[in-house]
Amino acid sequence: MGLKKGMINNPKGRPKGSVNKVTADLRNRISDFLDENWEQLQNDFDNLDPKDRLLFYERLLQYGLPKLQSTELISTIDQLSDQQLDYIINELKNTIK
């Protein structure tokens, strides 16, 4: 028969936000690989063209910096007054010049 909509076999299940074993193992293997080959990676990085070096660095940043979620930004913007928004827009315009 199957379960009714919204029903699950294991109500406790894995805690929200916990990492499964495969993901944890893969992260450990990648970390070990990077540790063991750090000097070679650094040499390869140093030998890249500036454009490729920047792309490489940018891609690595996504693993070191948390990503800003658009929902957080939108809710923050909604809380600002018109005067505050105008100030931010003017500051952005001035920094772009």
C-alpha positions in Angstrom: 0.0 0.0 0.0 2.5 2.8 0.6 2.3 5.8 2.9 -0.2 8.6 2.9 1.1 12.0 1.8 3.1 13.6 4.6 3.8 10.3 6.4 7.3 8.8 6.8 8.6 5.5 8.0 11.2 7.0 10.3 9.9 10.1 12.1 13.2 10.8 13.8 15.3 10.3 10.7 18.7 12.0 10.2 18.9 15.4 12.0 18.4 18.4 9.8 21.7 19.8 8.6 23.7 16.7 9.4 26.1 15.4 6.7 25.6 11.9 5.4 28.5 9.4 5.6 29.4 9.5 1.9 29.6 13.3 1.8 31.8 13.3 5.0 34.1 10.6 3.5 34.4 12.5 0.2 35.2 15.8 2.0 37.9 14.0 4.1 39.4 12.4 1.0 39.5 15.8 -0.8 41.1 17.5 2.2 43.7 14.7 2.5 44.5 15.0 -1.2 44.9 18.8 -0.9 47.2 18.4 2.1 49.4 15.8 0.4 49.7 17.8 -2.8 49.7 21.3 -1.6 53.2 22.2 -2.9 52.3 21.0 -6.4 49.0 22.8 -6.4 50.8 26.0 -5.3 53.3 25.6 -8.1 50.6 25.0 -10.7 48.7 28.0 -9.4 51.8 30.2 -9.6 52.3 29.1 -13.2 48.8 30.0 -14.3 48.0 33.1 -16.4 46.6 35.9 -14.4 43.1 35.4 -15.8 43.1 31.6 -15.0 44.6 32.3 -11.6 41.7 34.6 -10.8 39.1 32.1 -12.0 40.8 29.4 -9.9 40.8 31.6 -6.8 37.2 32.6 -7.4 36.1 29.0 -7.5 38.0 28.2 -4.3 36.3 31.1 -2.5 32.9 29.4 -2.7 34.2 26.7 -0.3 35.7 29.2 2.1 33.0 31.9 2.3 29.4 31.3 3.1 27.0 32.2 0.2 24.6 35.1 0.8 21.1 33.8 0.4 18.8 36.1 -1.7 16.0 35.7 0.8 18.1 37.2 3.6 19.0 40.2 1.4 15.4 40.8 0.2 14.1 40.7 3.8 16.8 43.2 4.8 16.0 45.5 1.9 12.3 45.4 2.7 13.1 46.8 6.2 15.0 49.8 5.0 13.4 53.2 4.7 13.3 55.1 1.4 15.9 57.5 2.8 18.2 54.6 3.6 17.8 53.1 0.2 18.5 56.4 -1.5 21.7 56.7 0.6 22.9 53.2 -0.4 22.2 53.9 -4.1 24.1 57.2 -4.0 27.1 55.5 -2.3 27.1 52.8 -4.9 27.0 55.3 -7.7 29.9 57.2 -6.1 32.1 54.0 -5.7 31.5 53.0 -9.4 32.7 56.3 -10.8 
